[in-house]
Amino acid sequence: MRMRLMLSHLSIWVMIAVVAAAAYWIAQGPWWLWAVALLGIPAQMLNEYGLHRYIFHMAPPKRQWAFNWLYRVHYGHHEFPTCWPLLFAPLSVIVPVLVGNTALLWAVLSLIGVPYAFDIAVAVVPLGGAATFLAYEWFHTTAHVTVKKTAIERHVSTLHNQHHFRDFSKWFHVTAGGEVIDRLMGTAISRDQLKTQSRVEFIRTLGLRPDDPRLIAAREKFAPRFGITEAEVSRAGHVGGGAAPAR
């Protein structure tokens, strides 16, 4: 089921092609480029954390076009966590990040006179980084589907579910091993915290009131495109009791 879901999304095929092309490219160069590619693993984990925490969870934009972009990229996934088209990162995010990081690393290495600057950049970003991104998509998909899971998959799923259904300001990692970054950055939830911390209010809308006009407009825009039913949209817009913090 997980593989079928992943292969149903264009971005996965694009990243598989990127990894394959990068592997072919560095295979023509020195053998040590394969070892350099391993640097792409921690680099992508840091990239994953930074994008998730500081971009995807930024304060909700006031302008509707910007809010719509953020809704498509991430907010919508929190509202409808089992809407499979919203589960995967869109190409509008993947491609600029991939090209930008490759170009930046190539430029820095070239400026300081490192030999094989372009080859190193390809090894670290389109090979090591993109392969790690595919691992992220695997673990992310695993966290959202009911399938038999390995011990590490269960562990990652448990922590990611805390991000979705307990406190959206915690556990920004998804790839196995990335929780080290959350612990270092103070965005982990300890066992003791879990015993006393209540669920964050309006958690599926990331603290926004579900009837916020920006959310209503974004739901109306994307629901038909991604097969979200009118009943699901109606439930998502139900406020219930209490008020959320102003944002």
Secondary structure as GFF3:
##gff-version 3
##sequence-region A 1 247
A	DSSP	alpha_helix	2	7	.	.	.	ID=ss1
A	DSSP	alpha_helix	10	27	.	.	.	ID=ss2
A	DSSP	alpha_helix	33	36	.	.	.	ID=ss3
A	DSSP	three_ten_helix	37	39	.	.	.	ID=ss4
A	DSSP	alpha_helix	40	50	.	.	.	ID=ss5
A	DSSP	pi_helix	51	56	.	.	.	ID=ss6
A	DSSP	alpha_helix	64	70	.	.	.	ID=ss7
A	DSSP	pi_helix	71	75	.	.	.	ID=ss8
A	DSSP	alpha_helix	76	79	.	.	.	ID=ss9
A	DSSP	three_ten_helix	84	86	.	.	.	ID=ss10
A	DSSP	alpha_helix	91	111	.	.	.	ID=ss11
A	DSSP	alpha_helix	117	122	.	.	.	ID=ss12
A	DSSP	pi_helix	123	129	.	.	.	ID=ss13
A	DSSP	alpha_helix	130	144	.	.	.	ID=ss14
A	DSSP	alpha_helix	151	165	.	.	.	ID=ss15
A	DSSP	alpha_helix	179	185	.	.	.	ID=ss16
A	DSSP	alpha_helix	191	196	.	.	.	ID=ss17
A	DSSP	three_ten_helix	203	205	.	.	.	ID=ss18
A	DSSP	alpha_helix	213	222	.	.	.	ID=ss19
A	DSSP	alpha_helix	230	236	.	.	.	ID=ss20
###
